[in-house]
Amino acid sequence: MSKDNTAGSARLLALNVAHYPSKYDELPLDETLGMIDMGKPNAVQLQLMASGMEVFVGVLGCAVSGIEELRH
């Protein structure tokens, strides 16, 4: 992945993180960091992780599209 693609991915992720508090309230960072090492998440935590993964996959898709455009 190029430096530009990495920077673009970081900007998209930053925008999503910045958008969260405007829509839902402050990002519960302590709770979020606590989920990193948990063994068995509850339903709310699973939904939060699934939503986060959707954003992450979208950003990765944008980065990969940029790589594919460079190849053609």
PDB file of N, CA, C, O and CB in Angstrom:
ATOM      1  N   MET A   1       0.850  -1.161   0.000  1.00  0.00           N
ATOM      2  CA  MET A   1       0.000   0.000   0.000  1.00  0.00           C
ATOM      3  C   MET A   1       0.903   1.233   0.000  1.00  0.00           C
ATOM      4  O   MET A   1       1.897   1.298   0.724  1.00  0.00           O
ATOM      5  CB  MET A   1      -0.971  -0.007   1.222  1.00  0.00           C
ATOM      6  N   SER A   2       0.537   2.195  -0.818  1.00  0.00           N
ATOM      7  CA  SER A   2       1.360   3.396  -0.917  1.00  0.00           C
ATOM      8  C   SER A   2       1.145   4.316   0.281  1.00  0.00           C
ATOM      9  O   SER A   2       0.201   4.154   1.054  1.00  0.00           O
ATOM     10  CB  SER A   2       1.053   4.143  -2.212  1.00  0.00           C
ATOM     11  N   LYS A   3       2.030   5.266   0.408  1.00  0.00           N
ATOM     12  CA  LYS A   3       1.938   6.258   1.481  1.00  0.00           C
ATOM     13  C   LYS A   3       0.637   7.064   1.352  1.00  0.00           C
ATOM     14  O   LYS A   3      -0.006   7.367   2.357  1.00  0.00           O
ATOM     15  CB  LYS A   3       3.167   7.206   1.451  1.00  0.00           C
ATOM     16  N   ASP A   4       0.251   7.408   0.122  1.00  0.00           N
ATOM     17  CA  ASP A   4      -0.990   8.154  -0.104  1.00  0.00           C
ATOM     18  C   ASP A   4      -2.222   7.335   0.272  1.00  0.00           C
ATOM     19  O   ASP A   4      -3.165   7.867   0.858  1.00  0.00           O
ATOM     20  CB  ASP A   4      -1.085   8.587  -1.565  1.00  0.00           C
ATOM     21  N   ASN A   5      -2.219   6.044  -0.060  1.00  0.00           N
ATOM     22  CA  ASN A   5      -3.346   5.180   0.302  1.00  0.00           C
ATOM     23  C   ASN A   5      -3.461   5.035   1.815  1.00  0.00           C
ATOM     24  O   ASN A   5      -4.559   5.060   2.370  1.00  0.00           O
ATOM     25  CB  ASN A   5      -3.192   3.798  -0.347  1.00  0.00           C
ATOM     26  N   THR A   6      -2.320   4.883   2.472  1.00  0.00           N
ATOM     27  CA  THR A   6      -2.328   4.773   3.927  1.00  0.00           C
ATOM     28  C   THR A   6      -2.850   6.056   4.558  1.00  0.00           C
ATOM     29  O   THR A   6      -3.642   6.010   5.500  1.00  0.00           O
ATOM     30  CB  THR A   6      -0.922   4.456   4.452  1.00  0.00           C
ATOM     31  N   ALA A   7      -2.411   7.194   4.046  1.00  0.00           N
ATOM     32  CA  ALA A   7      -2.883   8.484   4.570  1.00  0.00           C
ATOM     33  C   ALA A   7      -4.376   8.655   4.317  1.00  0.00           C
ATOM     34  O   ALA A   7      -5.097   9.144   5.187  1.00  0.00           O
ATOM     35  CB  ALA A   7      -2.101   9.649   3.928  1.00  0.00           C
ATOM     36  N   GLY A   8      -4.842   8.265   3.154  1.00  0.00           N
ATOM     37  CA  GLY A   8      -6.267   8.361   2.844  1.00  0.00           C
ATOM     38  C   GLY A   8      -7.097   7.476   3.758  1.00  0.00           C
ATOM     39  O   GLY A   8      -8.164   7.883   4.217  1.00  0.00           O
ATOM     40  N   SER A   9      -6.618   6.278   4.025  1.00  0.00           N
ATOM     41  CA  SER A   9      -7.321   5.361   4.933  1.00  0.00           C
ATOM     42  C   SER A   9      -7.379   5.949   6.337  1.00  0.00           C
ATOM     43  O   SER A   9      -8.412   5.887   7.005  1.00  0.00           O
ATOM     44  CB  SER A   9      -6.627   3.978   4.962  1.00  0.00           C
ATOM     45  N   ALA A  10      -6.269   6.515   6.774  1.00  0.00           N
ATOM     46  CA  ALA A  10      -6.239   7.132   8.108  1.00  0.00           C
ATOM     47  C   ALA A  10      -7.213   8.304   8.190  1.00  0.00           C
ATOM     48  O   ALA A  10      -7.872   8.489   9.213  1.00  0.00           O
ATOM     49  CB  ALA A  10      -4.814   7.609   8.451  1.00  0.00           C
ATOM     50  N   ARG A  11      -7.310   9.097   7.120  1.00  0.00           N
ATOM     51  CA  ARG A  11      -8.257  10.224   7.119  1.00  0.00           C
ATOM     52  C   ARG A  11      -9.696   9.728   7.193  1.00  0.00           C
ATOM     53  O   ARG A  11     -10.506  10.288   7.933  1.00  0.00           O
ATOM     54  CB  ARG A  11      -8.066  11.090   5.860  1.00  0.00           C
ATOM     55  N   LEU A  12     -10.027   8.674   6.426  1.00  0.00           N
ATOM     56  CA  LEU A  12     -11.393   8.129   6.470  1.00  0.00           C
ATOM     57  C   LEU A  12     -11.740   7.591   7.853  1.00  0.00           C
ATOM     58  O   LEU A  12     -12.839   7.825   8.354  1.00  0.00           O
ATOM     59  CB  LEU A  12     -11.557   7.019   5.429  1.00  0.00           C
ATOM     60  N   LEU A  13     -10.813   6.877   8.464  1.00  0.00           N
ATOM     61  CA  LEU A  13     -11.057   6.372   9.811  1.00  0.00           C
ATOM     62  C   LEU A  13     -11.208   7.513  10.810  1.00  0.00           C
ATOM     63  O   LEU A  13     -12.061   7.460  11.696  1.00  0.00           O
ATOM     64  CB  LEU A  13      -9.923   5.444  10.242  1.00  0.00           C
ATOM     65  N   ALA A  14     -10.376   8.550  10.667  1.00  0.00           N
ATOM     66  CA  ALA A  14     -10.465   9.699  11.562  1.00  0.00           C
ATOM     67  C   ALA A  14     -11.815  10.401  11.412  1.00  0.00           C
ATOM     68  O   ALA A  14     -12.400  10.831  12.406  1.00  0.00           O
ATOM     69  CB  ALA A  14      -9.320  10.683  11.284  1.00  0.00           C
ATOM     70  N   LEU A  15     -12.307  10.518  10.189  1.00  0.00           N
ATOM     71  CA  LEU A  15     -13.619  11.134   9.977  1.00  0.00           C
ATOM     72  C   LEU A  15     -14.722  10.328  10.638  1.00  0.00           C
ATOM     73  O   LEU A  15     -15.643  10.900  11.221  1.00  0.00           O
ATOM     74  CB  LEU A  15     -13.905  11.279   8.488  1.00  0.00           C
ATOM     75  N   ASN A  16     -14.642   9.020  10.557  1.00  0.00           N
ATOM     76  CA  ASN A  16     -15.657   8.176  11.194  1.00  0.00           C
ATOM     77  C   ASN A  16     -15.605   8.300  12.708  1.00  0.00           C
ATOM     78  O   ASN A  16     -16.646   8.353  13.363  1.00  0.00           O
ATOM     79  CB  ASN A  16     -15.470   6.715  10.786  1.00  0.00           C
ATOM     80  N   VAL A  17     -14.410   8.346  13.264  1.00  0.00           N
ATOM     81  CA  VAL A  17     -14.277   8.502  14.710  1.00  0.00           C
ATOM     82  C   VAL A  17     -14.781   9.875  15.140  1.00  0.00           C
ATOM     83  O   VAL A  17     -15.423  10.005  16.182  1.00  0.00           O
ATOM     84  CB  VAL A  17     -12.811   8.306  15.147  1.00  0.00           C
ATOM     85  N   ALA A  18     -14.490  10.901  14.339  1.00  0.00           N
ATOM     86  CA  ALA A  18     -14.947  12.253  14.664  1.00  0.00           C
ATOM     87  C   ALA A  18     -16.462  12.381  14.526  1.00  0.00           C
ATOM     88  O   ALA A  18     -17.087  13.153  15.253  1.00  0.00           O
ATOM     89  CB  ALA A  18     -14.254  13.276  13.763  1.00  0.00           C
ATOM     90  N   HIS A  19     -17.045  11.641  13.613  1.00  0.00           N
ATOM     91  CA  HIS A  19     -18.492  11.713  13.377  1.00  0.00           C
ATOM     92  C   HIS A  19     -19.285  11.096  14.528  1.00  0.00           C
ATOM     93  O   HIS A  19     -20.393  11.544  14.821  1.00  0.00           O
ATOM     94  CB  HIS A  19     -18.848  11.008  12.068  1.00  0.00           C
ATOM     95  N   TYR A  20     -18.740  10.091  15.170  1.00  0.00           N
ATOM     96  CA  TYR A  20     -19.448   9.374  16.241  1.00  0.00           C
ATOM     97  C   TYR A  20     -19.982  10.304  17.321  1.00  0.00           C
ATOM     98  O   TYR A  20     -21.174  10.248  17.624  1.00  0.00           O
ATOM     99  CB  TYR A  20     -18.528   8.351  16.871  1.00  0.00           C
ATOM    100  N   PRO A  21     -19.144  11.165  17.922  1.00  0.00           N
ATOM    101  CA  PRO A  21     -19.663  12.006  19.011  1.00  0.00           C
ATOM    102  C   PRO A  21     -20.738  12.994  18.549  1.00  0.00           C
ATOM    103  O   PRO A  21     -21.621  13.353  19.326  1.00  0.00           O
ATOM    104  CB  PRO A  21     -18.523  12.771  19.651  1.00  0.00           C
ATOM    105  N   SER A  22     -20.669  13.427  17.306  1.00  0.00           N
ATOM    106  CA  SER A  22     -21.687  14.366  16.834  1.00  0.00           C
ATOM    107  C   SER A  22     -23.042  13.694  16.689  1.00  0.00           C
ATOM    108  O   SER A  22     -24.079  14.356  16.752  1.00  0.00           O
ATOM    109  CB  SER A  22     -21.269  14.976  15.505  1.00  0.00           C
ATOM    110  N   LYS A  23     -23.035  12.403  16.499  1.00  0.00           N
ATOM    111  CA  LYS A  23     -24.286  11.667  16.318  1.00  0.00           C
ATOM    112  C   LYS A  23     -24.765  10.983  17.597  1.00  0.00           C
ATOM    113  O   LYS A  23     -25.965  10.956  17.872  1.00  0.00           O
ATOM    114  CB  LYS A  23     -24.116  10.637  15.230  1.00  0.00           C
ATOM    115  N   TYR A  24     -23.843  10.435  18.373  1.00  0.00           N
ATOM    116  CA  TYR A  24     -24.227   9.592  19.513  1.00  0.00           C
ATOM    117  C   TYR A  24     -23.807  10.118  20.875  1.00  0.00           C
ATOM    118  O   TYR A  24     -24.425   9.737  21.869  1.00  0.00           O
ATOM    119  CB  TYR A  24     -23.654   8.246  19.335  1.00  0.00           C
ATOM    120  N   ASP A  25     -22.819  10.947  20.978  1.00  0.00           N
ATOM    121  CA  ASP A  25     -22.229  11.447  22.217  1.00  0.00           C
ATOM    122  C   ASP A  25     -20.762  11.036  22.224  1.00  0.00           C
ATOM    123  O   ASP A  25     -20.259  10.482  21.246  1.00  0.00           O
ATOM    124  CB  ASP A  25     -22.985  10.896  23.485  1.00  0.00           C
ATOM    125  N   GLU A  26     -20.098  11.305  23.308  1.00  0.00           N
ATOM    126  CA  GLU A  26     -18.665  11.015  23.372  1.00  0.00           C
ATOM    127  C   GLU A  26     -18.377   9.533  23.147  1.00  0.00           C
ATOM    128  O   GLU A  26     -19.147   8.663  23.555  1.00  0.00           O
ATOM    129  CB  GLU A  26     -18.099  11.454  24.720  1.00  0.00           C
ATOM    130  N   LEU A  27     -17.268   9.272  22.497  1.00  0.00           N
ATOM    131  CA  LEU A  27     -16.815   7.911  22.264  1.00  0.00           C
ATOM    132  C   LEU A  27     -16.341   7.315  23.588  1.00  0.00           C
ATOM    133  O   LEU A  27     -15.432   7.863  24.212  1.00  0.00           O
ATOM    134  CB  LEU A  27     -15.683   7.874  21.198  1.00  0.00           C
ATOM    135  N   PRO A  28     -16.938   6.204  24.032  1.00  0.00           N
ATOM    136  CA  PRO A  28     -16.568   5.612  25.326  1.00  0.00           C
ATOM    137  C   PRO A  28     -15.239   4.862  25.236  1.00  0.00           C
ATOM    138  O   PRO A  28     -15.208   3.633  25.186  1.00  0.00           O
ATOM    139  CB  PRO A  28     -17.674   4.660  25.812  1.00  0.00           C
ATOM    140  N   LEU A  29     -14.147   5.618  25.217  1.00  0.00           N
ATOM    141  CA  LEU A  29     -12.841   5.033  24.966  1.00  0.00           C
ATOM    142  C   LEU A  29     -12.438   4.005  26.019  1.00  0.00           C
ATOM    143  O   LEU A  29     -11.888   2.960  25.673  1.00  0.00           O
ATOM    144  CB  LEU A  29     -11.808   6.118  24.899  1.00  0.00           C
ATOM    145  N   ASP A  30     -12.701   4.280  27.294  1.00  0.00           N
ATOM    146  CA  ASP A  30     -12.333   3.308  28.334  1.00  0.00           C
ATOM    147  C   ASP A  30     -13.037   1.973  28.112  1.00  0.00           C
ATOM    148  O   ASP A  30     -12.420   0.912  28.205  1.00  0.00           O
ATOM    149  CB  ASP A  30     -12.676   3.857  29.729  1.00  0.00           C
ATOM    150  N   GLU A  31     -14.330   2.037  27.821  1.00  0.00           N
ATOM    151  CA  GLU A  31     -15.086   0.808  27.571  1.00  0.00           C
ATOM    152  C   GLU A  31     -14.606   0.117  26.301  1.00  0.00           C
ATOM    153  O   GLU A  31     -14.501  -1.109  26.248  1.00  0.00           O
ATOM    154  CB  GLU A  31     -16.584   1.112  27.468  1.00  0.00           C
ATOM    155  N   THR A  32     -14.317   0.916  25.281  1.00  0.00           N
ATOM    156  CA  THR A  32     -13.864   0.357  24.010  1.00  0.00           C
ATOM    157  C   THR A  32     -12.521  -0.344  24.178  1.00  0.00           C
ATOM    158  O   THR A  32     -12.345  -1.465  23.702  1.00  0.00           O
ATOM    159  CB  THR A  32     -13.758   1.458  22.945  1.00  0.00           C
ATOM    160  N   LEU A  33     -11.589   0.296  24.841  1.00  0.00           N
ATOM    161  CA  LEU A  33     -10.285  -0.329  25.062  1.00  0.00           C
ATOM    162  C   LEU A  33     -10.404  -1.577  25.926  1.00  0.00           C
ATOM    163  O   LEU A  33      -9.643  -2.529  25.750  1.00  0.00           O
ATOM    164  CB  LEU A  33      -9.326   0.664  25.712  1.00  0.00           C
ATOM    165  N   GLY A  34     -11.355  -1.580  26.858  1.00  0.00           N
ATOM    166  CA  GLY A  34     -11.579  -2.746  27.704  1.00  0.00           C
ATOM    167  C   GLY A  34     -12.055  -3.956  26.924  1.00  0.00           C
ATOM    168  O   GLY A  34     -11.870  -5.090  27.367  1.00  0.00           O
ATOM    169  N   MET A  35     -12.668  -3.731  25.763  1.00  0.00           N
ATOM    170  CA  MET A  35     -13.181  -4.843  24.957  1.00  0.00           C
ATOM    171  C   MET A  35     -12.080  -5.570  24.186  1.00  0.00           C
ATOM    172  O   MET A  35     -12.305  -6.668  23.678  1.00  0.00           O
ATOM    173  CB  MET A  35     -14.227  -4.334  23.984  1.00  0.00           C
ATOM    174  N   ILE A  36     -10.910  -4.977  24.096  1.00  0.00           N
ATOM    175  CA  ILE A  36      -9.840  -5.575  23.302  1.00  0.00           C
ATOM    176  C   ILE A  36      -9.478  -6.975  23.798  1.00  0.00           C
ATOM    177  O   ILE A  36      -9.294  -7.884  22.989  1.00  0.00           O
ATOM    178  CB  ILE A  36      -8.607  -4.682  23.329  1.00  0.00           C
ATOM    179  N   ASP A  37      -9.375  -7.158  25.108  1.00  0.00           N
ATOM    180  CA  ASP A  37      -8.922  -8.436  25.657  1.00  0.00           C
ATOM    181  C   ASP A  37     -10.039  -9.279  26.268  1.00  0.00           C
ATOM    182  O   ASP A  37      -9.762 -10.262  26.956  1.00  0.00           O
ATOM    183  CB  ASP A  37      -7.877  -8.187  26.691  1.00  0.00           C
ATOM    184  N   MET A  38     -11.285  -8.911  26.029  1.00  0.00           N
ATOM    185  CA  MET A  38     -12.369  -9.672  26.654  1.00  0.00           C
ATOM    186  C   MET A  38     -12.513 -11.044  26.011  1.00  0.00           C
ATOM    187  O   MET A  38     -12.234 -11.228  24.826  1.00  0.00           O
ATOM    188  CB  MET A  38     -13.691  -8.904  26.554  1.00  0.00           C
ATOM    189  N   GLY A  39     -12.948 -11.985  26.809  1.00  0.00           N
ATOM    190  CA  GLY A  39     -13.106 -13.349  26.322  1.00  0.00           C
ATOM    191  C   GLY A  39     -14.425 -13.591  25.625  1.00  0.00           C
ATOM    192  O   GLY A  39     -14.461 -14.245  24.582  1.00  0.00           O
ATOM    193  N   LYS A  40     -15.519 -13.075  26.183  1.00  0.00           N
ATOM    194  CA  LYS A  40     -16.841 -13.352  25.626  1.00  0.00           C
ATOM    195  C   LYS A  40     -17.683 -12.079  25.650  1.00  0.00           C
ATOM    196  O   LYS A  40     -18.222 -11.715  26.696  1.00  0.00           O
ATOM    197  CB  LYS A  40     -17.546 -14.488  26.414  1.00  0.00           C
ATOM    198  N   PRO A  41     -17.804 -11.390  24.495  1.00  0.00           N
ATOM    199  CA  PRO A  41     -18.569 -10.138  24.462  1.00  0.00           C
ATOM    200  C   PRO A  41     -20.074 -10.387  24.561  1.00  0.00           C
ATOM    201  O   PRO A  41     -20.577 -11.441  24.172  1.00  0.00           O
ATOM    202  CB  PRO A  41     -18.257  -9.366  23.182  1.00  0.00           C
ATOM    203  N   ASN A  42     -20.783  -9.372  25.100  1.00  0.00           N
ATOM    204  CA  ASN A  42     -22.247  -9.474  25.149  1.00  0.00           C
ATOM    205  C   ASN A  42     -22.825  -8.977  23.823  1.00  0.00           C
ATOM    206  O   ASN A  42     -22.071  -8.600  22.926  1.00  0.00           O
ATOM    207  CB  ASN A  42     -22.831  -8.651  26.352  1.00  0.00           C
ATOM    208  N   ALA A  43     -24.141  -8.973  23.689  1.00  0.00           N
ATOM    209  CA  ALA A  43     -24.804  -8.624  22.428  1.00  0.00           C
ATOM    210  C   ALA A  43     -24.511  -7.178  22.011  1.00  0.00           C
ATOM    211  O   ALA A  43     -24.283  -6.915  20.830  1.00  0.00           O
ATOM    212  CB  ALA A  43     -26.318  -8.831  22.555  1.00  0.00           C
ATOM    213  N   VAL A  44     -24.514  -6.248  22.957  1.00  0.00           N
ATOM    214  CA  VAL A  44     -24.241  -4.841  22.642  1.00  0.00           C
ATOM    215  C   VAL A  44     -22.801  -4.688  22.147  1.00  0.00           C
ATOM    216  O   VAL A  44     -22.548  -3.981  21.171  1.00  0.00           O
ATOM    217  CB  VAL A  44     -24.487  -3.940  23.888  1.00  0.00           C
ATOM    218  N   GLN A  45     -21.872  -5.345  22.813  1.00  0.00           N
ATOM    219  CA  GLN A  45     -20.472  -5.270  22.422  1.00  0.00           C
ATOM    220  C   GLN A  45     -20.255  -5.902  21.048  1.00  0.00           C
ATOM    221  O   GLN A  45     -19.476  -5.390  20.244  1.00  0.00           O
ATOM    222  CB  GLN A  45     -19.589  -5.957  23.468  1.00  0.00           C
ATOM    223  N   LEU A  46     -20.939  -7.008  20.778  1.00  0.00           N
ATOM    224  CA  LEU A  46     -20.836  -7.647  19.464  1.00  0.00           C
ATOM    225  C   LEU A  46     -21.332  -6.708  18.364  1.00  0.00           C
ATOM    226  O   LEU A  46     -20.722  -6.620  17.298  1.00  0.00           O
ATOM    227  CB  LEU A  46     -21.638  -8.962  19.442  1.00  0.00           C
ATOM    228  N   GLN A  47     -22.437  -6.008  18.623  1.00  0.00           N
ATOM    229  CA  GLN A  47     -22.969  -5.069  17.637  1.00  0.00           C
ATOM    230  C   GLN A  47     -21.993  -3.925  17.394  1.00  0.00           C
ATOM    231  O   GLN A  47     -21.789  -3.506  16.255  1.00  0.00           O
ATOM    232  CB  GLN A  47     -24.324  -4.518  18.097  1.00  0.00           C
ATOM    233  N   LEU A  48     -21.397  -3.427  18.460  1.00  0.00           N
ATOM    234  CA  LEU A  48     -20.418  -2.349  18.331  1.00  0.00           C
ATOM    235  C   LEU A  48     -19.216  -2.815  17.509  1.00  0.00           C
ATOM    236  O   LEU A  48     -18.741  -2.094  16.632  1.00  0.00           O
ATOM    237  CB  LEU A  48     -19.960  -1.862  19.723  1.00  0.00           C
ATOM    238  N   MET A  49     -18.732  -4.011  17.793  1.00  0.00           N
ATOM    239  CA  MET A  49     -17.599  -4.544  17.040  1.00  0.00           C
ATOM    240  C   MET A  49     -17.963  -4.780  15.577  1.00  0.00           C
ATOM    241  O   MET A  49     -17.157  -4.510  14.686  1.00  0.00           O
ATOM    242  CB  MET A  49     -17.109  -5.845  17.672  1.00  0.00           C
ATOM    243  N   ALA A  50     -19.172  -5.282  15.325  1.00  0.00           N
ATOM    244  CA  ALA A  50     -19.606  -5.515  13.946  1.00  0.00           C
ATOM    245  C   ALA A  50     -19.690  -4.199  13.176  1.00  0.00           C
ATOM    246  O   ALA A  50     -19.266  -4.124  12.023  1.00  0.00           O
ATOM    247  CB  ALA A  50     -20.970  -6.232  13.924  1.00  0.00           C
ATOM    248  N   SER A  51     -20.230  -3.174  13.803  1.00  0.00           N
ATOM    249  CA  SER A  51     -20.314  -1.863  13.152  1.00  0.00           C
ATOM    250  C   SER A  51     -18.919  -1.314  12.855  1.00  0.00           C
ATOM    251  O   SER A  51     -18.668  -0.776  11.777  1.00  0.00           O
ATOM    252  CB  SER A  51     -21.098  -0.871  14.035  1.00  0.00           C
ATOM    253  N   GLY A  52     -18.025  -1.457  13.818  1.00  0.00           N
ATOM    254  CA  GLY A  52     -16.651  -1.004  13.612  1.00  0.00           C
ATOM    255  C   GLY A  52     -15.959  -1.756  12.487  1.00  0.00           C
ATOM    256  O   GLY A  52     -15.208  -1.165  11.712  1.00  0.00           O
ATOM    257  N   MET A  53     -16.209  -3.054  12.396  1.00  0.00           N
ATOM    258  CA  MET A  53     -15.601  -3.847  11.332  1.00  0.00           C
ATOM    259  C   MET A  53     -16.144  -3.443   9.964  1.00  0.00           C
ATOM    260  O   MET A  53     -15.408  -3.468   8.978  1.00  0.00           O
ATOM    261  CB  MET A  53     -15.844  -5.338  11.575  1.00  0.00           C
ATOM    262  N   GLU A  54     -17.424  -3.072   9.890  1.00  0.00           N
ATOM    263  CA  GLU A  54     -17.989  -2.605   8.625  1.00  0.00           C
ATOM    264  C   GLU A  54     -17.257  -1.355   8.145  1.00  0.00           C
ATOM    265  O   GLU A  54     -16.913  -1.242   6.968  1.00  0.00           O
ATOM    266  CB  GLU A  54     -19.497  -2.317   8.778  1.00  0.00           C
ATOM    267  N   VAL A  55     -17.024  -0.430   9.053  1.00  0.00           N
ATOM    268  CA  VAL A  55     -16.289   0.793   8.704  1.00  0.00           C
ATOM    269  C   VAL A  55     -14.875   0.431   8.271  1.00  0.00           C
ATOM    270  O   VAL A  55     -14.376   0.931   7.263  1.00  0.00           O
ATOM    271  CB  VAL A  55     -16.254   1.785   9.903  1.00  0.00           C
ATOM    272  N   PHE A  56     -14.238  -0.438   9.038  1.00  0.00           N
ATOM    273  CA  PHE A  56     -12.860  -0.835   8.739  1.00  0.00           C
ATOM    274  C   PHE A  56     -12.759  -1.498   7.365  1.00  0.00           C
ATOM    275  O   PHE A  56     -11.844  -1.193   6.600  1.00  0.00           O
ATOM    276  CB  PHE A  56     -12.333  -1.787   9.821  1.00  0.00           C
ATOM    277  N   VAL A  57     -13.687  -2.401   7.045  1.00  0.00           N
ATOM    278  CA  VAL A  57     -13.680  -3.083   5.747  1.00  0.00           C
ATOM    279  C   VAL A  57     -13.904  -2.071   4.619  1.00  0.00           C
ATOM    280  O   VAL A  57     -13.291  -2.174   3.557  1.00  0.00           O
ATOM    281  CB  VAL A  57     -14.767  -4.192   5.704  1.00  0.00           C
ATOM    282  N   GLY A  58     -14.780  -1.100   4.854  1.00  0.00           N
ATOM    283  CA  GLY A  58     -14.999  -0.070   3.850  1.00  0.00           C
ATOM    284  C   GLY A  58     -13.752   0.746   3.567  1.00  0.00           C
ATOM    285  O   GLY A  58     -13.438   1.047   2.416  1.00  0.00           O
ATOM    286  N   VAL A  59     -13.053   1.097   4.621  1.00  0.00           N
ATOM    287  CA  VAL A  59     -11.813   1.870   4.455  1.00  0.00           C
ATOM    288  C   VAL A  59     -10.759   1.028   3.744  1.00  0.00           C
ATOM    289  O   VAL A  59     -10.057   1.524   2.862  1.00  0.00           O
ATOM    290  CB  VAL A  59     -11.277   2.352   5.827  1.00  0.00           C
ATOM    291  N   LEU A  60     -10.648  -0.235   4.121  1.00  0.00           N
ATOM    292  CA  LEU A  60      -9.695  -1.110   3.439  1.00  0.00           C
ATOM    293  C   LEU A  60     -10.064  -1.265   1.966  1.00  0.00           C
ATOM    294  O   LEU A  60      -9.187  -1.309   1.103  1.00  0.00           O
ATOM    295  CB  LEU A  60      -9.644  -2.488   4.121  1.00  0.00           C
ATOM    296  N   GLY A  61     -11.361  -1.346   1.684  1.00  0.00           N
ATOM    297  CA  GLY A  61     -11.810  -1.441   0.296  1.00  0.00           C
ATOM    298  C   GLY A  61     -11.390  -0.233  -0.513  1.00  0.00           C
ATOM    299  O   GLY A  61     -10.974  -0.366  -1.664  1.00  0.00           O
ATOM    300  N   CYS A  62     -11.496   0.948   0.083  1.00  0.00           N
ATOM    301  CA  CYS A  62     -11.055   2.174  -0.599  1.00  0.00           C
ATOM    302  C   CYS A  62      -9.549   2.127  -0.862  1.00  0.00           C
ATOM    303  O   CYS A  62      -9.085   2.514  -1.934  1.00  0.00           O
ATOM    304  CB  CYS A  62     -11.411   3.427   0.244  1.00  0.00           C
ATOM    305  N   ALA A  63      -8.808   1.656   0.111  1.00  0.00           N
ATOM    306  CA  ALA A  63      -7.352   1.575  -0.047  1.00  0.00           C
ATOM    307  C   ALA A  63      -6.989   0.581  -1.136  1.00  0.00           C
ATOM    308  O   ALA A  63      -6.119   0.861  -1.960  1.00  0.00           O
ATOM    309  CB  ALA A  63      -6.681   1.176   1.278  1.00  0.00           C
ATOM    310  N   VAL A  64      -7.642  -0.576  -1.154  1.00  0.00           N
ATOM    311  CA  VAL A  64      -7.361  -1.596  -2.164  1.00  0.00           C
ATOM    312  C   VAL A  64      -7.765  -1.092  -3.541  1.00  0.00           C
ATOM    313  O   VAL A  64      -7.068  -1.360  -4.520  1.00  0.00           O
ATOM    314  CB  VAL A  64      -8.096  -2.910  -1.835  1.00  0.00           C
ATOM    315  N   SER A  65      -8.875  -0.371  -3.638  1.00  0.00           N
ATOM    316  CA  SER A  65      -9.290   0.196  -4.922  1.00  0.00           C
ATOM    317  C   SER A  65      -8.221   1.132  -5.450  1.00  0.00           C
ATOM    318  O   SER A  65      -7.939   1.148  -6.648  1.00  0.00           O
ATOM    319  CB  SER A  65     -10.630   0.940  -4.787  1.00  0.00           C
ATOM    320  N   GLY A  66      -7.631   1.905  -4.567  1.00  0.00           N
ATOM    321  CA  GLY A  66      -6.544   2.787  -4.979  1.00  0.00           C
ATOM    322  C   GLY A  66      -5.362   2.013  -5.520  1.00  0.00           C
ATOM    323  O   GLY A  66      -4.725   2.436  -6.485  1.00  0.00           O
ATOM    324  N   ILE A  67      -5.063   0.874  -4.902  1.00  0.00           N
ATOM    325  CA  ILE A  67      -3.957   0.031  -5.365  1.00  0.00           C
ATOM    326  C   ILE A  67      -4.300  -0.551  -6.732  1.00  0.00           C
ATOM    327  O   ILE A  67      -3.448  -0.577  -7.621  1.00  0.00           O
ATOM    328  CB  ILE A  67      -3.659  -1.108  -4.345  1.00  0.00           C
ATOM    329  N   GLU A  68      -5.539  -1.018  -6.913  1.00  0.00           N
ATOM    330  CA  GLU A  68      -5.954  -1.597  -8.185  1.00  0.00           C
ATOM    331  C   GLU A  68      -5.907  -0.550  -9.303  1.00  0.00           C
ATOM    332  O   GLU A  68      -5.530  -0.871 -10.430  1.00  0.00           O
ATOM    333  CB  GLU A  68      -7.367  -2.186  -8.065  1.00  0.00           C
ATOM    334  N   GLU A  69      -6.283   0.691  -9.006  1.00  0.00           N
ATOM    335  CA  GLU A  69      -6.228   1.755 -10.006  1.00  0.00           C
ATOM    336  C   GLU A  69      -4.795   2.012 -10.445  1.00  0.00           C
ATOM    337  O   GLU A  69      -4.545   2.315 -11.612  1.00  0.00           O
ATOM    338  CB  GLU A  69      -6.849   3.040  -9.457  1.00  0.00           C
ATOM    339  N   LEU A  70      -3.858   1.895  -9.519  1.00  0.00           N
ATOM    340  CA  LEU A  70      -2.443   2.102  -9.869  1.00  0.00           C
ATOM    341  C   LEU A  70      -1.918   0.984 -10.766  1.00  0.00           C
ATOM    342  O   LEU A  70      -1.016   1.212 -11.572  1.00  0.00           O
ATOM    343  CB  LEU A  70      -1.586   2.192  -8.597  1.00  0.00           C
ATOM    344  N   ARG A  71      -2.471  -0.215 -10.635  1.00  0.00           N
ATOM    345  CA  ARG A  71      -2.000  -1.353 -11.422  1.00  0.00           C
ATOM    346  C   ARG A  71      -2.468  -1.280 -12.869  1.00  0.00           C
ATOM    347  O   ARG A  71      -1.826  -1.841 -13.757  1.00  0.00           O
ATOM    348  CB  ARG A  71      -2.472  -2.651 -10.796  1.00  0.00           C
ATOM    349  N   HIS A  72      -3.577  -0.597 -13.113  1.00  0.00           N
ATOM    350  CA  HIS A  72      -4.148  -0.569 -14.482  1.00  0.00           C
ATOM    351  C   HIS A  72      -3.743   0.646 -15.228  1.00  0.00           C
ATOM    352  O   HIS A  72      -4.135   0.821 -16.382  1.00  0.00           O
ATOM    353  CB  HIS A  72      -5.648  -0.639 -14.445  1.00  0.00           C
TER     354      HIS A  72
END
